[in-house]
């Protein structure tokens, strides 16, 4: 009886059959691990093969300023929403018809919230300008 050749996984035309073993000292191994971390590779064999065959490997660089900027914008958005809610509450209370003393105190709160919002808007403008300057310097 002949074995059936069509059963199973198809054979690769370029099978990896040659095994090479490499030993590193501590300094070389640390350098290899740093290079692997930089490239985002987890398998040592794949990384070494790509490096020896001069195949390009990816190096992912994260910019901490970008994450800091987005965090600050998130904080701004939360503060802006709370100020908007405060505006709505104050205006609703004024419309229901309070006496003059109560209306003046609520207007004072509204002015205070407006000043806070202006300060926050200025901070956002400064952050955006700093971010633009940083990125324009990096792209040159």
OpenMM code with the backbone's topology and positions (N, CA, C; nanometers):
from openmm import Vec3, app, unit

residues = "UNK UNK UNK UNK UNK UNK UNK UNK UNK UNK UNK UNK UNK UNK UNK UNK UNK UNK UNK UNK UNK UNK UNK UNK UNK UNK UNK UNK UNK UNK UNK UNK UNK UNK UNK UNK UNK UNK UNK UNK UNK UNK UNK UNK UNK UNK UNK UNK UNK UNK UNK UNK UNK UNK UNK UNK UNK UNK UNK UNK UNK UNK UNK UNK UNK UNK UNK UNK UNK UNK UNK UNK UNK UNK UNK UNK UNK UNK UNK UNK UNK UNK UNK UNK UNK UNK UNK UNK UNK UNK UNK UNK UNK UNK UNK UNK UNK UNK UNK UNK UNK UNK UNK UNK UNK UNK UNK UNK UNK UNK UNK UNK UNK UNK UNK UNK UNK UNK UNK UNK UNK UNK UNK UNK UNK UNK UNK UNK UNK UNK UNK UNK UNK UNK UNK UNK UNK UNK UNK UNK".split()
positions = [
    Vec3(0.0814, -0.1179, 0.0000),
    Vec3(0.0000, 0.0000, 0.0000),
    Vec3(0.0863, 0.1250, 0.0000),
    Vec3(0.0503, 0.2231, -0.0830),
    Vec3(0.1239, 0.3484, -0.0898),
    Vec3(0.0651, 0.4487, 0.0095),
    Vec3(0.1513, 0.5228, 0.0790),
    Vec3(0.0964, 0.6270, 0.1667),
    Vec3(0.0392, 0.7417, 0.0840),
    Vec3(-0.0693, 0.7998, 0.1333),
    Vec3(-0.1363, 0.9087, 0.0630),
    Vec3(-0.0586, 1.0383, 0.0862),
    Vec3(-0.0077, 1.1011, -0.0201),
    Vec3(0.0744, 1.2216, -0.0098),
    Vec3(-0.0093, 1.3488, 0.0059),
    Vec3(-0.1394, 1.3420, -0.0132),
    Vec3(-0.2220, 1.4622, -0.0066),
    Vec3(-0.2759, 1.4889, 0.1332),
    Vec3(-0.2445, 1.4039, 0.2272),
    Vec3(-0.2968, 1.4205, 0.3624),
    Vec3(-0.1961, 1.4997, 0.4455),
    Vec3(-0.2475, 1.5878, 0.5278),
    Vec3(-0.1619, 1.6610, 0.6209),
    Vec3(-0.1261, 1.7998, 0.5714),
    Vec3(-0.0348, 1.8561, 0.6406),
    Vec3(0.0082, 1.9921, 0.6124),
    Vec3(0.0966, 1.9928, 0.4875),
    Vec3(0.0766, 2.0909, 0.3985),
    Vec3(0.1612, 2.0950, 0.2787),
    Vec3(0.3055, 2.1308, 0.3154),
    Vec3(0.3986, 2.0680, 0.2449),
    Vec3(0.5396, 2.0904, 0.2727),
    Vec3(0.5828, 2.2288, 0.2237),
    Vec3(0.6652, 2.2933, 0.3029),
    Vec3(0.7193, 2.4235, 0.2659),
    Vec3(0.8321, 2.4030, 0.1653),
    Vec3(0.8402, 2.4855, 0.0617),
    Vec3(0.9484, 2.4670, -0.0361),
    Vec3(1.0855, 2.5025, 0.0218),
    Vec3(1.0897, 2.5881, 0.1224),
    Vec3(1.2167, 2.6295, 0.1816),
    Vec3(1.2135, 2.5982, 0.3309),
    Vec3(1.2315, 2.4702, 0.3638),
    Vec3(1.2227, 2.4274, 0.5031),
    Vec3(1.3464, 2.4692, 0.5801),
    Vec3(1.3274, 2.5016, 0.7066),
    Vec3(1.4387, 2.5365, 0.7952),
    Vec3(1.4898, 2.4085, 0.8602),
    Vec3(1.6001, 2.3556, 0.8074),
    Vec3(1.6527, 2.2291, 0.8585),
    Vec3(1.7875, 2.2442, 0.9267),
    Vec3(1.8546, 2.3546, 0.9089),
    Vec3(1.9877, 2.3741, 0.9656),
    Vec3(1.9770, 2.4473, 1.0989),
    Vec3(2.0362, 2.3890, 1.2004),
    Vec3(2.0314, 2.4466, 1.3351),
    Vec3(2.1692, 2.5017, 1.3703),
    Vec3(2.1722, 2.6245, 1.4177),
    Vec3(2.2967, 2.6876, 1.4602),
    Vec3(2.2774, 2.7321, 1.6039),
    Vec3(2.3744, 2.7006, 1.6890),
    Vec3(2.3638, 2.7369, 1.8301),
    Vec3(2.4659, 2.8455, 1.8604),
    Vec3(2.4236, 2.9460, 1.9328),
    Vec3(2.5102, 3.0587, 1.9658),
    Vec3(2.5074, 3.0791, 2.1161),
    Vec3(2.6234, 3.1056, 2.1741),
    Vec3(2.6303, 3.1352, 2.3172),
    Vec3(2.6791, 3.2789, 2.3348),
    Vec3(2.6166, 3.3490, 2.4297),
    Vec3(2.6515, 3.4876, 2.4586),
    Vec3(2.7035, 3.4990, 2.6007),
    Vec3(2.7944, 3.5946, 2.6225),
    Vec3(2.8292, 3.6272, 2.7607),
    Vec3(2.7237, 3.7252, 2.8136),
    Vec3(2.7360, 3.7661, 2.9390),
    Vec3(2.6326, 3.8491, 3.0011),
    Vec3(2.6161, 3.9839, 2.9314),
    Vec3(2.7254, 4.0482, 2.8960),
    Vec3(2.7169, 4.1793, 2.8310),
    Vec3(2.6524, 4.1690, 2.6934),
    Vec3(2.6916, 4.0686, 2.6172),
    Vec3(2.6337, 4.0502, 2.4841),
    Vec3(2.4852, 4.0165, 2.4929),
    Vec3(2.4497, 3.9344, 2.5910),
    Vec3(2.3094, 3.8962, 2.6061),
    Vec3(2.2246, 4.0167, 2.6480),
    Vec3(2.2789, 4.1017, 2.7368),
    Vec3(2.2065, 4.2236, 2.7746),
    Vec3(2.1866, 4.3147, 2.6542),
    Vec3(2.2904, 4.3275, 2.5718),
    Vec3(2.2787, 4.4099, 2.4514),
    Vec3(2.1739, 4.3517, 2.3571),
    Vec3(2.1721, 4.2189, 2.3432),
    Vec3(2.0728, 4.1532, 2.2583),
    Vec3(1.9319, 4.1785, 2.3104),
    Vec3(1.9132, 4.1672, 2.4405),
    Vec3(1.7805, 4.1900, 2.4976),
    Vec3(1.7361, 4.3344, 2.4791),
    Vec3(1.8285, 4.4292, 2.4957),
    Vec3(1.7930, 4.5698, 2.4748),
    Vec3(1.7518, 4.5940, 2.3301),
    Vec3(1.8262, 4.5346, 2.2363),
    Vec3(1.7910, 4.5496, 2.0951),
    Vec3(1.6553, 4.4867, 2.0660),
    Vec3(1.6276, 4.3716, 2.1271),
    Vec3(1.4984, 4.3054, 2.1061),
    Vec3(1.3846, 4.3885, 2.1627),
    Vec3(1.4045, 4.4461, 2.2813),
    Vec3(1.3009, 4.5303, 2.3409),
    Vec3(1.2750, 4.6520, 2.2543),
    Vec3(1.3826, 4.7095, 2.2020),
    Vec3(1.3691, 4.8267, 2.1166),
    Vec3(1.2907, 4.7931, 1.9904),
    Vec3(1.3156, 4.6753, 1.9364),
    Vec3(1.2485, 4.6331, 1.8138),
    Vec3(1.1096, 4.5768, 1.8406),
    Vec3(1.0775, 4.5494, 1.9663),
    Vec3(0.9466, 4.4945, 1.9984),
    Vec3(0.9338, 4.3472, 1.9643),
    Vec3(1.0439, 4.2786, 1.9541),
    Vec3(1.0448, 4.1361, 1.9197),
    Vec3(1.0542, 4.0541, 2.0474),
    Vec3(0.9826, 3.9420, 2.0520),
    Vec3(0.9841, 3.8575, 2.1710),
    Vec3(1.0579, 3.7259, 2.1486),
    Vec3(1.0725, 3.6843, 2.0242),
    Vec3(1.1382, 3.5573, 1.9930),
    Vec3(1.2825, 3.5859, 1.9516),
    Vec3(1.3770, 3.5300, 2.0277),
    Vec3(1.5192, 3.5565, 2.0025),
    Vec3(1.5629, 3.5037, 1.8660),
    Vec3(1.5199, 3.3836, 1.8315),
    Vec3(1.5633, 3.3221, 1.7059),
    Vec3(1.5197, 3.4062, 1.5858),
    Vec3(1.3966, 3.4518, 1.5876),
    Vec3(1.3466, 3.5330, 1.4766),
    Vec3(1.4241, 3.6634, 1.4663),
    Vec3(1.4501, 3.7248, 1.5806),
    Vec3(1.5226, 3.8516, 1.5811),
    Vec3(1.6644, 3.8339, 1.5265),
    Vec3(1.7331, 3.7301, 1.5704),
    Vec3(1.8711, 3.7076, 1.5255),
    Vec3(1.8741, 3.6759, 1.3764),
    Vec3(1.7790, 3.5951, 1.3282),
    Vec3(1.7736, 3.5630, 1.1854),
    Vec3(1.7511, 3.6887, 1.1023),
    Vec3(1.6599, 3.7736, 1.1462),
    Vec3(1.6338, 3.8968, 1.0719),
    Vec3(1.7560, 3.9883, 1.0738),
    Vec3(1.8224, 3.9929, 1.1881),
    Vec3(1.9401, 4.0791, 1.2003),
    Vec3(2.0556, 4.0280, 1.1134),
    Vec3(2.0768, 3.8977, 1.1100),
    Vec3(2.1849, 3.8409, 1.0298),
    Vec3(2.1560, 3.8476, 0.8803),
    Vec3(2.0315, 3.8338, 0.8422),
    Vec3(1.9945, 3.8356, 0.7010),
    Vec3(1.9722, 3.9777, 0.6500),
    Vec3(2.0017, 4.0775, 0.7334),
    Vec3(1.9839, 4.2189, 0.6991),
    Vec3(1.8410, 4.2524, 0.6590),
    Vec3(1.7476, 4.1800, 0.7145),
    Vec3(1.6080, 4.2139, 0.6926),
    Vec3(1.5727, 4.3275, 0.7879),
    Vec3(1.4905, 4.4191, 0.7423),
    Vec3(1.4555, 4.5305, 0.8315),
    Vec3(1.3694, 4.4817, 0.9477),
    Vec3(1.3975, 4.5329, 1.0642),
    Vec3(1.3135, 4.5020, 1.1794),
    Vec3(1.2606, 4.6330, 1.2358),
    Vec3(1.1452, 4.6251, 1.2954),
    Vec3(1.0752, 4.7447, 1.3408),
    Vec3(1.1278, 4.7898, 1.4761),
    Vec3(1.1420, 4.9211, 1.4882),
    Vec3(1.1738, 4.9815, 1.6167),
    Vec3(1.0625, 5.0808, 1.6457),
    Vec3(0.9837, 5.0507, 1.7474),
    Vec3(0.8737, 5.1385, 1.7843),
    Vec3(0.9202, 5.2332, 1.8931),
    Vec3(0.9030, 5.3620, 1.8681),
    Vec3(0.9417, 5.4634, 1.9652),
    Vec3(0.8157, 5.5371, 2.0070),
    Vec3(0.7900, 5.5383, 2.1370),
    Vec3(0.6735, 5.6112, 2.1860),
    Vec3(0.7182, 5.7464, 2.2374),
    Vec3(0.6420, 5.8471, 2.2038),
    Vec3(0.6731, 5.9825, 2.2471),
    Vec3(0.5930, 6.0120, 2.3728),
    Vec3(0.6630, 6.0322, 2.4843),
    Vec3(0.5949, 6.0553, 2.6111),
    Vec3(0.5252, 6.1904, 2.6139),
    Vec3(0.5745, 6.2863, 2.5361),
    Vec3(0.5096, 6.4173, 2.5346),
    Vec3(0.3709, 6.4081, 2.4726),
    Vec3(0.3560, 6.3193, 2.3757),
    Vec3(0.2246, 6.3031, 2.3136),
    Vec3(0.1240, 6.2476, 2.4132),
    Vec3(0.1641, 6.1471, 2.4909),
    Vec3(0.0720, 6.0913, 2.5900),
    Vec3(0.0442, 6.1920, 2.7007),
    Vec3(0.1441, 6.2719, 2.7385),
    Vec3(0.1234, 6.3757, 2.8394),
    Vec3(0.0263, 6.4809, 2.7883),
    Vec3(0.0427, 6.5185, 2.6627),
    Vec3(-0.0458, 6.6189, 2.6031),
    Vec3(-0.1897, 6.5684, 2.5966),
    Vec3(-0.2081, 6.4444, 2.5552),
    Vec3(-0.3444, 6.3915, 2.5485),
    Vec3(-0.4053, 6.3774, 2.6878),
    Vec3(-0.3228, 6.3467, 2.7886),
    Vec3(-0.3741, 6.3392, 2.9259),
    Vec3(-0.4197, 6.4765, 2.9731),
    Vec3(-0.3406, 6.5795, 2.9425),
    Vec3(-0.3781, 6.7161, 2.9813),
    Vec3(-0.5052, 6.7599, 2.9091),
    Vec3(-0.5179, 6.7228, 2.7831),
    Vec3(-0.6404, 6.7576, 2.7109),
    Vec3(-0.7610, 6.6847, 2.7692),
    Vec3(-0.7412, 6.5627, 2.8147),
    Vec3(-0.8498, 6.4894, 2.8800),
    Vec3(-0.8928, 6.5566, 3.0087),
    Vec3(-0.7943, 6.6044, 3.0869),
    Vec3(-0.8273, 6.6776, 3.2093),
    Vec3(-0.9036, 6.8053, 3.1759),
    Vec3(-0.8592, 6.8742, 3.0716),
    Vec3(-0.9278, 6.9965, 3.0308),
    Vec3(-1.0716, 6.9675, 2.9913),
    Vec3(-1.0919, 6.8624, 2.9164),
    Vec3(-1.2270, 6.8292, 2.8729),
    Vec3(-1.3178, 6.8017, 2.9923),
    Vec3(-1.2661, 6.7313, 3.0934),
    Vec3(-1.3460, 6.7028, 3.2131),
    Vec3(-1.3804, 6.8319, 3.2871),
    Vec3(-1.2833, 6.9218, 3.3010),
    Vec3(-1.3094, 7.0489, 3.3683),
    Vec3(-1.4067, 7.1339, 3.2882),
    Vec3(-1.3912, 7.1332, 3.1588),
    Vec3(-1.4806, 7.2110, 3.0730),
    Vec3(-1.6243, 7.1611, 3.0849),
    Vec3(-1.6418, 7.0303, 3.0921),
    Vec3(-1.7765, 6.9747, 3.1084),
    Vec3(-1.8378, 7.0149, 3.2418),
    Vec3(-1.7587, 7.0107, 3.3510),
    Vec3(-1.8132, 7.0494, 3.4817),
    Vec3(-1.8516, 7.1964, 3.4828),
    Vec3(-1.7720, 7.2801, 3.4170),
    Vec3(-1.8087, 7.4216, 3.4099),
    Vec3(-1.9362, 7.4407, 3.3282),
    Vec3(-1.9499, 7.3663, 3.2210),
    Vec3(-2.0725, 7.3756, 3.1417),
    Vec3(-2.1944, 7.3325, 3.2212),
    Vec3(-2.1789, 7.2280, 3.3023),
    Vec3(-2.2893, 7.1827, 3.3875),
    Vec3(-2.3233, 7.2909, 3.4892),
    Vec3(-2.2202, 7.3533, 3.5477),
    Vec3(-2.2444, 7.4617, 3.6433),
    Vec3(-2.3164, 7.5783, 3.5770),
    Vec3(-2.2785, 7.6123, 3.4556),
    Vec3(-2.3482, 7.7179, 3.3816),
    Vec3(-2.4960, 7.6840, 3.3685),
    Vec3(-2.5238, 7.5631, 3.3267),
    Vec3(-2.6635, 7.5234, 3.3072),
    Vec3(-2.7421, 7.5295, 3.4375),
    Vec3(-2.6824, 7.4859, 3.5468),
    Vec3(-2.7515, 7.4883, 3.6761),
    Vec3(-2.7815, 7.6310, 3.7179),
    Vec3(-2.6840, 7.7192, 3.7051),
    Vec3(-2.7027, 7.8585, 3.7475),
    Vec3(-2.8086, 7.9268, 3.6629),
    Vec3(-2.8031, 7.9085, 3.5340),
    Vec3(-2.9020, 7.9727, 3.4470),
    Vec3(-3.0417, 7.9191, 3.4759),
    Vec3(-3.0522, 7.7895, 3.5000),
    Vec3(-3.1818, 7.7311, 3.5321),
    Vec3(-3.2379, 7.7893, 3.6615),
    Vec3(-3.1501, 7.8066, 3.7603),
    Vec3(-3.1938, 7.8629, 3.8883),
    Vec3(-3.2358, 8.0085, 3.8727),
    Vec3(-3.1638, 8.0836, 3.7928),
    Vec3(-3.1996, 8.2242, 3.7721),
    Vec3(-3.3337, 8.2374, 3.7009),
    Vec3(-3.3610, 8.1461, 3.6111),
    Vec3(-3.4852, 8.1547, 3.5338),
    Vec3(-3.6079, 8.1214, 3.6172),
    Vec3(-3.5896, 8.0444, 3.7227),
    Vec3(-3.7064, 8.0082, 3.8032),
    Vec3(-3.7577, 8.1252, 3.8850),
    Vec3(-3.6786, 8.2298, 3.8968),
    Vec3(-3.7268, 8.3510, 3.9626),
    Vec3(-3.6931, 8.3579, 4.1099),
    Vec3(-3.5710, 8.3960, 4.1389),
    Vec3(-3.5308, 8.4180, 4.2770),
    Vec3(-3.5354, 8.5656, 4.3080),
    Vec3(-3.5231, 8.5947, 4.4378),
    Vec3(-3.5168, 8.7359, 4.4750),
    Vec3(-3.3817, 8.7921, 4.4304),
    Vec3(-3.3669, 8.9235, 4.4442),
    Vec3(-3.2494, 8.9912, 4.3894),
    Vec3(-3.1197, 8.9460, 4.4560),
    Vec3(-3.1243, 8.9243, 4.5865),
    Vec3(-3.0043, 8.8846, 4.6597),
    Vec3(-2.9550, 8.7475, 4.6122),
    Vec3(-3.0475, 8.6571, 4.5988),
    Vec3(-3.0124, 8.5223, 4.5540),
    Vec3(-2.9618, 8.5253, 4.4095),
    Vec3(-3.0264, 8.6061, 4.3248),
    Vec3(-2.9850, 8.6154, 4.1850),
    Vec3(-2.8439, 8.6730, 4.1737),
    Vec3(-2.8099, 8.7727, 4.2566),
    Vec3(-2.6759, 8.8310, 4.2532),
    Vec3(-2.5700, 8.7297, 4.2970),
    Vec3(-2.6015, 8.6504, 4.3984),
    Vec3(-2.5043, 8.5497, 4.4421),
    Vec3(-2.4824, 8.4444, 4.3329),
    Vec3(-2.5894, 8.4085, 4.2650),
    Vec3(-2.5756, 8.3125, 4.1555),
    Vec3(-2.4995, 8.3724, 4.0371),
    Vec3(-2.5219, 8.5005, 4.0109),
    Vec3(-2.4467, 8.5665, 3.9042),
    Vec3(-2.2974, 8.5730, 3.9378),
    Vec3(-2.2670, 8.5925, 4.0655),
    Vec3(-2.1268, 8.5931, 4.1080),
    Vec3(-2.0631, 8.4564, 4.0800),
    Vec3(-2.1366, 8.3501, 4.1109),
    Vec3(-2.0867, 8.2149, 4.0817),
    Vec3(-2.0659, 8.1947, 3.9312),
    Vec3(-2.1563, 8.2515, 3.8528),
    Vec3(-2.1454, 8.2407, 3.7074),
    Vec3(-2.0208, 8.3138, 3.6567),
    Vec3(-1.9955, 8.4322, 3.7116),
    Vec3(-1.8755, 8.5070, 3.6723),
    Vec3(-1.7487, 8.4312, 3.7112),
    Vec3(-1.7510, 8.3710, 3.8290),
    Vec3(-1.6356, 8.2939, 3.8757),
    Vec3(-1.6100, 8.1749, 3.7824),
    Vec3(-1.7157, 8.1071, 3.7440),
    Vec3(-1.7017, 7.9938, 3.6521),
    Vec3(-1.6496, 8.0404, 3.5163),
    Vec3(-1.6926, 8.1589, 3.4733),
    Vec3(-1.6451, 8.2132, 3.3460),
    Vec3(-1.4957, 8.2419, 3.3523),
    Vec3(-1.4505, 8.3001, 3.4635),
    Vec3(-1.3070, 8.3271, 3.4802),
    Vec3(-1.2270, 8.1963, 3.4794),
    Vec3(-1.2798, 8.0951, 3.5472),
    Vec3(-1.2121, 7.9652, 3.5486),
    Vec3(-1.2012, 7.9077, 3.4074),
    Vec3(-1.3079, 7.9217, 3.3312),
    Vec3(-1.3075, 7.8691, 3.1957),
    Vec3(-1.2064, 7.9443, 3.1093),
    Vec3(-1.1957, 8.0737, 3.1279),
    Vec3(-1.0985, 8.1519, 3.0507),
    Vec3(-0.9564, 8.1077, 3.0845),
    Vec3(-0.9289, 8.0841, 3.2141),
    Vec3(-0.7960, 8.0373, 3.2550),
    Vec3(-0.7641, 7.9022, 3.1912),
    Vec3(-0.8615, 7.8146, 3.1914),
    Vec3(-0.8406, 7.6814, 3.1337),
    Vec3(-0.8166, 7.6914, 2.9830),
    Vec3(-0.8912, 7.7772, 2.9158),
    Vec3(-0.8714, 7.7951, 2.7719),
    Vec3(-0.7310, 7.8479, 2.7425),
    Vec3(-0.6817, 7.9394, 2.8260),
    Vec3(-0.5457, 7.9912, 2.8068),
    Vec3(-0.4422, 7.8808, 2.8275),
    Vec3(-0.4647, 7.7943, 2.9272),
    Vec3(-0.3737, 7.6822, 2.9497),
    Vec3(-0.3710, 7.5885, 2.8290),
    Vec3(-0.4868, 7.5644, 2.7722),
    Vec3(-0.4936, 7.4765, 2.6547),
    Vec3(-0.4201, 7.5396, 2.5370),
    Vec3(-0.4365, 7.6700, 2.5195),
    Vec3(-0.3650, 7.7370, 2.4102),
    Vec3(-0.2142, 7.7271, 2.4302),
    Vec3(-0.1677, 7.7473, 2.5543),
    Vec3(-0.0246, 7.7363, 2.5828),
    Vec3(0.0261, 7.5943, 2.5572),
    Vec3(-0.0508, 7.4948, 2.6028),
    Vec3(-0.0106, 7.3556, 2.5801),
    Vec3(-0.0030, 7.3238, 2.4311),
    Vec3(-0.0998, 7.3717, 2.3567),
    Vec3(-0.1020, 7.3453, 2.2133),
    Vec3(0.0160, 7.4119, 2.1445),
    Vec3(0.0480, 7.5348, 2.1850),
    Vec3(0.1629, 7.6032, 2.1253),
    Vec3(0.2929, 7.5297, 2.1577),
    Vec3(0.3087, 7.4852, 2.2840),
    Vec3(0.4290, 7.4109, 2.3220),
    Vec3(0.4394, 7.2812, 2.2425),
    Vec3(0.3270, 7.2147, 2.2268),
    Vec3(0.3256, 7.0885, 2.1532),
    Vec3(0.3609, 7.1110, 2.0065),
    Vec3(0.3036, 7.2159, 1.9469),
    Vec3(0.3352, 7.2469, 1.8076),
    Vec3(0.4830, 7.2800, 1.7905),
    Vec3(0.5389, 7.3583, 1.8842),
    Vec3(0.6810, 7.3923, 1.8756),
    Vec3(0.7676, 7.2672, 1.8872),
    Vec3(0.7320, 7.1790, 1.9787),
    Vec3(0.8109, 7.0569, 1.9970),
    Vec3(0.8060, 6.9698, 1.8721),
    Vec3(0.6892, 6.9544, 1.8124),
    Vec3(0.6778, 6.8688, 1.6948),
    Vec3(0.7383, 6.9341, 1.5716),
    Vec3(0.7297, 7.0669, 1.5614),
    Vec3(0.7892, 7.1317, 1.4444),
    Vec3(0.9412, 7.1218, 1.4499),
    Vec3(1.0006, 7.1207, 1.5707),
    Vec3(1.1449, 7.1048, 1.5837),
    Vec3(1.1874, 6.9623, 1.5499),
    Vec3(1.1059, 6.8641, 1.5851),
    Vec3(1.1411, 6.7246, 1.5584),
    Vec3(1.1310, 6.6912, 1.4102),
    Vec3(1.0394, 6.7564, 1.3394),
    Vec3(1.0188, 6.7216, 1.1993),
    Vec3(1.1228, 6.7854, 1.1081),
    Vec3(1.1961, 6.8843, 1.1581),
    Vec3(1.2959, 6.9518, 1.0747),
    Vec3(1.4219, 6.8714, 1.0661),
] * unit.nanometer
topology = app.Topology()
chain = topology.addChain("A")
for resn in residues:
    res = topology.addResidue(resn, chain)
    for name in ("N", "CA", "C"):
        topology.addAtom(name, app.Element.getBySymbol(name[0]), res)
